[in-house]
Amino acid sequence: MEINAFIQEFEASIEGLEAGSVTPETKFQELDQWDSLAVLTTIAMADAAFEVELTANEILACRTIRDLADLVEKKRKGE
């Protein structure tokens, strides 16, 4: 999975995020739009777009968008 594909899905799923506003180094938990609903939305996005089940704790253990994308990729590969 390419990081840009993940970023596009992430930006589209989080209400209020504009396309192009997130980079791999973005600390997503520091975004103004990040709240408990964003966690649930991210879980749903990972399932729908990448067929990966994430938990809230796994998401919250990540710091950057790259960390989150790496987690999704790792789970896609069954690691």
N, C-alpha and C positions, 0 to 999 in steps of 0.2 A: 504494500500500500504506500502510495506517495503521500508525503506530509501535506502537500497542497490539497489533495482530495479530502483528507481528514479535516483540514482547516475550513474548507468550504462547507462541509457538513456541519461542523461545529458552529460556524457563524450563522448558517441558515437556521439552526435549531434554537439558538439562544435569542430570545426576544430582545430587540433593541440593539443588537450588534450589527454594524454595517459591514458589508463585504469589504475585505481588504484591511480591516481594523486589527486583525490578529496575526501574529507571527509565531514561528515555532518557539521563540523565547518568551512569549507572553506568559506572565504568571496569572493564569486564568482566575484564580481565587481572589485576585485583587481587582478584577473588573467590577465596575459599578453594577453590572447586570447579574453578577454571580450571587445567587441565593439558593435556598432549598429547592425551589422550583427548577432552577438551572441544573442542579444535580440530577433531579428526576428526568429532566429533558435530555441530559447527556446520556443517561442510562438507556433511555428509549432510542436515542439517535444511534448509539453504538449497536444496539440490537437490530434496528431496522436497516441501517446502512451497511453494517459490517458483520452482522450475525454473530455478535459477541455479547455475552452477558457480563456486565460490570456491576460491582456493588458500590454503594456510596463510600464505604471505607477505602476501596481501591482508588476511586477517583480522588478522594481527599488526601491520599498519600502522595499523589502527584503534585508537582510544583508548576511545571510549564506545560504548554500545549504539546511540545515534543515528548515530554514524559507520558502524557496521556495517550498520544498517538502510538508511542512505543508499547505501552501496555496493551492497547487494542491489537496491535500487530502480533505481539507475543501470544495473546489469547487466540488469535486467528490461527496461528501455527500450532496451537495445542500445547504450548510450553507451560 
